[in-house]
Amino acid sequence: MKNLFMFSIALILLPGCSVKEQNNSYITLLDKDWMFSRDSVTGAEKAVFDDSKWRKIDVPHDYSIEDIAGTNSPFDSNAIGGVSTGFTKGGTAWYRKSLAIPGYAKGKSCILQFDGIYMNANIYLNGALLGNHPYGYTSFWYDISEKLNFNGPNILAVEVRNEGRNSRWYSGSGIYRHVWLRVTGKQHVAQWGTSITTPEVGKDSALVIIKSKVKNQSAKVLQVKLITRILNVDGKEINNTISEQMIGKEGFSEYVHKVIVKKPGLWSTETPILYTAISEVYSSGQLADSTITRFGIRTIKIDAVNGFQLNGISMKLKGGCFHADNGPLGSKSYDRAEERRVELMKASGFNAIRCSHNPPSPAFLDACDRLGLLVIDETFDMWKDPKNPQDYNLYFDEWWQRDIESMVLRDRNHPSVIMWSIGNEIPGRHKPEVVEVARILGNFVRELDPTRPVTSAVNELRPDKDPFFATLDIAGYNYATGGDHNQKSLYREDHNRVPERIMVGLESYPLVAFGAWMDVIDNTYVIGDFVWTGFDYIGEAGIGWRGYPQEKNFFPWNLAYCGDIDICGWKRPQSFYRDVLWMKDQVSIFVKPPKPSFEPNPKIESWSKWNWFDVVADWNWKGFENRPFEVTVYSSCEEVELFLNNKSLGKKKTDRSTKFQAVWEVSYQAGELKAIGYKGIEQINTAFLRTAGEPAQIKLIADRTEIKADGQDLSYVTLEITDENGIRNPKAENMVKFEIEGSGTIIGVGNANPISTESYIASERKTWQGRCLVIIKSDGNAGEIKLTARAEGFNPSTIKIVSK
């Protein structure tokens, strides 16, 4: 691989229901009815252990987001993870579940899959250890075909040990992703055994190559037939291929099917068209297995001259970094929670995500496929050398190969995935022995998938990192623009020194957003920029305000407070500024408050720039009448004019020379600030800030008023405290209590206040900046859900959601 990459992608289609038959194959979702104990328990792996006094829960589950025993908060200033994990606690816990194994599973292949457990999971079936899985972010599976008891119950027990200092951010704890049971015939497509590529794509046709690793899990040599059917986006079969091979006993064979798709619809960020491949395995004339894989047809080319090209069209990566947690839900990976994050990122102009610093959930990649968001899939935050005493360095030598296989084989068929990252800011990048590990890891990834480039995120950017960069296909630069220890932009300097190098900004400070993006659009060899971060997260508490160095006395800070979008899904000021960098005709208004929003940190390092300017979308400053306020307008219009109560305060230019900003000093008067953006003399956009009256009512707004009755689907309900005219009062901080009736439950509350230590699982929350969030989950029954919000001094407010 040099500077050219072409590929196509596929995706295992996992059902939304509990059990789904796929022509003699069955996939069962095992998320319901687990017994749970947040304690280190002796003998809990044994089938006869009495767990009747344990708590019954469903997974996905995260016990670090739950209240600490004896408190109404998940936060403890003495938590061992400290500021890194947002003062949350881990510990050891147990899960147990009785598996109802259907009769049709007897004599067949049974695969038990965990999408993710954090961390150090010991898995037992009927008292016998299936295995240990240390890494908290990779999916793993066991063949339990010969270990099941068909004459009585089967008890699955999982011990989770999130112990010591093992993470630099909030990881959560427990079985936080889905659990599956797949039952097939003894002859079947192997787990993660399908690979789909499209090496030749044209306007009139595309060559699709489907490689299927088929397993014969019997003691006989057998003639096995494989039929591959291709369905278009409407579900119509457009092609099929048949071949037969002899497979040895307990052996594998790879089938290669080449099909032509005429007039292909290409997958892109604008048109995420997905095809379906159905792989049917026949043995002795009988259908033994059917596997469904969804894939996209598209090409990628990357070079230093033309940059990044998707389907032959050059584009820049407008990226954001992501941690795995889902804000008020902790690390619980509900499909809808993952999908909502993708929707919000797309709506804010992002076209790419870097999964930092670990593989994401399958549900997240599924959403990226459907909605059209590009992804950098990343393995590790460290290799042999630790960043924390009990982190992955303890397991790297034994596990790196298996964990990379898990990521690449599981995710290689997603059209959203455009790069593999083998690590983030790995210690010792200048050392020959670390460079050798990078070479080994990169080559192993390319063996598994030669169709995508390999990258890694590198900081402390100096020429001594050249040997490390030489092992990569794409050079990942962290804080190359005006950031790392006061360095200036290094892209141009390095290009002059190493002209063939393709670069991408894998992390950049919010505070240098303008310079970072100008570096991208000015240089073809810089293919994109990924801000730290796209979405705010728990942990690395306060880096977006108090910065570095981080200290224990940061408590009660628990959120990073550096995301473009906060943990509830609401845009922060820096996100509106990114709008004007990325999109035309944008206008927004922000005000510098008369005193700092939070206590400043006098010890913050000058290079620590994860913060944004202290501005708010607020024109409510009672008691500050006629005092001067600094008002900033972000604008991608040619000019912008600011009005106070319909009186013009003048026009100002907003273009690259002004960094797309205009600043006024405005004497405060209650009423309305209005900014009008112009193209020539034409008014093309308007933004408002209005003074709210006294808080008068509660307003409830659901992102979805109809959800699926599957026990998994979610509705996010925003609560606003408004005046009598419906204007949100950003000064309102009221305790709101929630009541729910019908076919749903409250599973999370939040308000995005970075220093709030309130419970995330209670049925109440204090508003911050005049709003809070409540998350409702279907309980599995069809019917109406009624949410009522009550606060002292207000009439109650009710919203109805239908579960069907």
PyMOL commands that set and color helices and strands:
alter all, ss='L'
color gray80, all
select helices_A, chain A and resi 103-105+327-329+335-347+362-371+392-394+396-411+432-448+463-469+484-486+491-497+510-522+552-554+573-582+656-658
alter helices_A, ss='H'
color red, helices_A
select strands_A, chain A and resi 9-12+19-21+26-29+34-37+55-57+91-99+109-114+121-125+128-133+140-143+154-162+179-184+187-201+205-216+222-231+237-247+251-262+275-283+286-296+300-303+307-310+313-314+317-322+352-355+374-378+417-424+454-458+474-478+503-508+526-531+587-591+628-635+639-644+647-653+661-667+672-679+682-690+697-702+706-707+714-722+735-742+744-750+764-766+771-778+783-790+797-803
alter strands_A, ss='S'
color yellow, strands_A
deselect
rebuild
show_as cartoon
